[in-house]
Amino acid sequence: MRGLYNAAGSMLVNQVKLENISNNLSNLNTPGYKRSEVVQRTFPEVLLYRTEKAGTGRSLATLSGPIGIAAENIAVEETIVIHQPGSLRLTERPLDIALQEPGFFVVDTPAGPAYTRDGHLQVGADGTLLSSQGFPIQGEGGAITLGMGDVHIDSSGHIYQDGHLLGRIRVVAFGDDDPLWKDGYNLFRSGQDTIPQPLDVDAIHQGFLEDSNADLGRQMANLIKVRRCYEAAQKISQVYDRLLSRAANDLGTLG
C-alpha cells in the first residue's frame, strides 16, 4: 500500500504544478504579470523495520531489524510568486507606463486597495484615470482626473496635461517579509497589518509596458517534465491497483 500512497501523492502534487504552469502560460501576454512556482516538501523520513517470526527450539520468537530510511510522501508546501521584473515593450501609447524597479501601482477596488504592475491605463467616462481592469488608479492626493489634451508622464510619475501638473501616481513597496498574494485581475493583496511604504521612484517609462516574466520556453519545458512525472505515477498506481485486485479476487479461490 505504501507504493500506492506515494504514487497518489505524486499525482496530486503534479496536478497542482500542471494547473500553475497553465496559469503562467495563459498570462504570457499580460502586462506586469508575475509567474508563480510550486514548492513541494516531503513528509518526515522514517526508519523502516522488518519484522519476522523465527523458530528457536520449541517456540517462535519475533525478530526485527532496520532495513532503511524512506519518506512517507510528498505534498505541496506553498505557491510562491516570482517578482522578477519583466522586459520593456514599446507601445508609444501615452497612457502606457512601465515600472522598472521594485514597487506597485495602487488601485481602488470595492474590496479595498490592491496593487498591480500592469501599467496599461485608460480614462473613464468622467475623466478618472483607471487601470486596465477599470479600477481607479491612486495618486498621492487621491484619484487622478484627466481633461482634454496631450498627457505626459515623467519618470517620477508626475502627470502633466498641456503643461499643467494634475497629480503624481502613487507607487508603494513592501518588505521581504510582508505577505502578498494574487487576487485575480492581475492584482495583489496584502495583509491587514501590512503597511505599504511610499516609494519615490525615478524609473517610470511612458509609452512602454512591462511584459510578463513568464518565459514560454521554460514553461513548456516544465510542462513536459511535470506531465511525464504525472503519467509515470499514474502507471504505478494502475499497477498497484491491478495487484490489489488480484490479491482480493484471486487468492481466495486458491485451494
Secondary structure, DSSP 8 states (H G I E B T S, - for coil): -HHHHHHHHHHHHHHHHHHHHHHHHHTTTSTT---EEEEEEE--EEEEEEEEEEEETTEEEEEEEEEEEEE--EEEEEEEE------EEE---TTBEEE-SS-EEEEEETTEEEEE---B-EE-TTSBEE-TTS-BBEETTEE-B--SS-EEE-TT-EEEETTEEEEEB-EEE--TTS-EEE-STT-EEE-TT---EE-----EEETEEE--S--HHHHHHHHHHHHHHHHHHHHHHHHHHHHHHHHHHTGGG--
